[in-house]
């Protein structure tokens, strides 16, 4: 039986802004002092960790269970998640 291996991101700066969920998740880059990259939980794209977005309390209340502070969200990913929450309020609480 042949097993598939997940691709490894060896040169992350070339992958910033690209979808990497099939190759990595937020845990692959979150840990470690040297890592400056993170995977946006909403979009699945690799981002620079300093670009993560921290919403206000009111915004978190609107997003309900969609938002989790354990994950990284890019500003574009957060804006998309917010639009989704406004269109589908029945799915967020």
Residue, then its C-alpha position, 0 to 999 in steps of 0.5 A: x500500500x502506497x502512502x501519500x506524504x504532505x508536501x513540506x514548505x521549505x521556502x515559506x517566503x515564496x508561499x506568502x499569500x498562496x493557499x497552503x492548507x493542503x500542505x500546512x495548517x496553523x500549527x506548522x508555523x505557530x510554534x517556535x520563536x523563529x517562525x514569522x509565518x502563520x496560516x490564516x484559519x479562514x482563507x488557508x493562505x500563508x501570511x506573515x504573522x505580524x499581519x494578523x488581525x485582532x478584532x474588537x470585542x463588538x466584532x467578536x460578538x458579531x462573529x460568534x463561534x466563527x472566531x477563535x482567538x487560538x488561530x491566526x486570521x489575516x485582515x483579508x480573511x477576517x473581512x471575508x469572515x465578517x461578510x459571511x457572518x452578516x449574510x448568514x447570522x443563523x450560522x454563527x451562534 
